[in-house]
Amino acid sequence: MADWTKEVLKRAIADVRELTGVDLPFEVTAARGEGLSLRLTEAGAQIEVEDLTALHRGLFLLSRAALEGAKTLDISQKRRFRDCGAMLDMSRNGVMTVEAVRRFALMEACLGMNFLMLYTEDTYEVPGWPAMGYLRGRYSQDEMRAMDAAAAEMGVEMIPCVQTLGHLSQLLQWGTVPRDQPDILMIDDEETYRFIEAAVASLRACFRSARIHIGMDEAVGVGLGRYLKEHGFTDHFALLSRHLARVCEICRKYGFEPMMWSDMFFRLGSKTSAYYDLDNHVPDSVIAELPEVRMVYWDYYHTDEAFYERMLDEHARLGRGTVFAGGNWVWSGFLPHIKKTEATMVPGLRACARRQVDMVIATMWGDDGAETDYFLAACMLPLFSESCWQGADCPAEAWHGMAEALTGLPWEVCAAFGAAYPDTGDAYMAKRMVWGDPLLPLNLFRGDDPDALIRRCEEALALLKPYAERPDCAYVSLVLKLTAAKAALLRDLRPRYLAGDRAWLKQARNQLLPRIISLTGALRIAHCEQWEASRRRFGWEVLSLRYGAVLGRLEDVRRQLGRYLDGEIPAIEELEAEPQPLSRWQEYRQLVTASTIG
């Protein structure tokens, strides 16, 4: 078989060296072949691979062998999923720099992952539409072309991933594009399609991919806002199908093959408007009229393999080809939710393998402000890559080992990044502790026990201590220290107050709260430095305002304790309030006040 050119091999070796820091101590030859075959002997290393990402993976495996002192290696692998890659959310304030995107694409290439999506609702340039991404860090066309070219050099396909119906409140707030609801475009308005065509044309000018993700998820209020007032009630299947046909026509005009999130069709076919309703029924008449668009089944929640299989079967019924989008959980606040990623994606990926799904996406969302840096969850990418290259039944040790090689950290330290989470559930404990109010009884420990939380943080801090010089480990350590300190305060403050323990209250005022204030200030600085290392400044103002608010509130709480201790006030009203077992979701505004205007 024909060899890869010396220039290509040299560049790939340099790419892998950049990530690993390893100079390969042996000669390497590379030829073209199916899958990935790798052999290391005393005479050197021979690689046969099918594409550039497989070449990078082979060289990464050689670098790992060199680090581990291996003298021989004999590996033969092939992809179980034709396409396996990640989707990074660039629409929840945290827009990554061009260089950071290139670094992420390099990690993917070294794992043999072959595509990358940047989820951009409004954060990309559309000539003639200046409101797109205004003050939000949007990518220029030149930047998109640069990212596309950099990824392509490593064999990673950059696939544009946008919205063409809902999730557009950031754009629609300016009133320059017709809207049905505050976050949903106005279907059937020609100005809407003029905008969509301009957006697709801009993407075509920047990306070489033949594929595009057009979004269209969670637009549950479609046709029920301005559209309803102007046109009356319209069958939702008909409305959505009509809009989809127009968007697909535009995509085809510019040489794109579209895919879309599938949930709207499933919601419309459910009596309860639920996506994961296994009794839903999309009418055959609607399926017959669907244009050629691949359906993306997104599911980040289930732990039952049979459930995934059933949903994949329902998607297959649509007959347009199914893509699976799982979750690398980074949207729980400050730290990656490693436990939940593993609990949901191991069964999800196994189901995909059995149902012969050919494209898998590891989504990384930035809900509620992009509080968690995506690179902190790099250790979970091998769960996806090794399910592709070694099979979805490969043992955990296999992908743990790749995670160690990718991050340079032992697996137990990687796992410590997610120590704040009690289990595989939805208790976002670090987020609750960092932002949570010390006085208001908002059920901040729902789903966890404060003593157990403190113990987990202390155990993780011990694991992280030898790596304190690494910025990622230093940041995680600060989050865990603050989480433990705030948990102790929240656990004890009201009981001690009601018991009249003035000595403890003085300690809280003079020692505990000052320490929490100091840790919060230190975390704000570390978080900002982490943000600026991989993201644009636009969007940081959201977190900066939150830090300013929590620091101001902590000072206010300290002052209030002092006033009570000094006899200026007879009681602390908030601590007199009887806690209720009420719970809400865990967005910032819902953790800091009982009011809905927060």
Secondary structure by P-SEA (a helix, b strand, c coil): cccccaaaaaaaaaaaaaaccccccbbbbbbbbccbbbbbcccbbbbbbccaaaaaaaaaaaaaaaaacccbbbbbbbbcccccbbbbbccccccccaaaaaaaaaaaaaacccccccccccccccccccccccccccccaaaaaaaaaaaaaacbbbbbbbbccccccccccccccccccccccccccaaaaaaaaaaaaaaaacccccbbbbcccccccccccccccccccccaaaaaaaaaaaaaaaaaaaccccccccaaaaaaaccccccccccccccaaaaaaccbbbbbbbbcccccaaaaaaaaaaaaaaccbbbbbbbcccccccccaaaaaaacaaaaaaaaaaacccbbbbcccccccccccccccccaaaaaaaaacccccccaaaaaaaaaaaccccaaaaaaaacccccccccaaaaaaacccccccccccccccaaaaaaaaaaaaaaaccccccaaaaaaaaaaaaaaaaaaaaacaaaaaaacaaaaaaaaaccaaaaaaaaaaaaaaaaaaaaaaccccccaaaaaaaaaaaaaaaaaaaaaaaaaaacccccccccccccccccccccccccccccccc
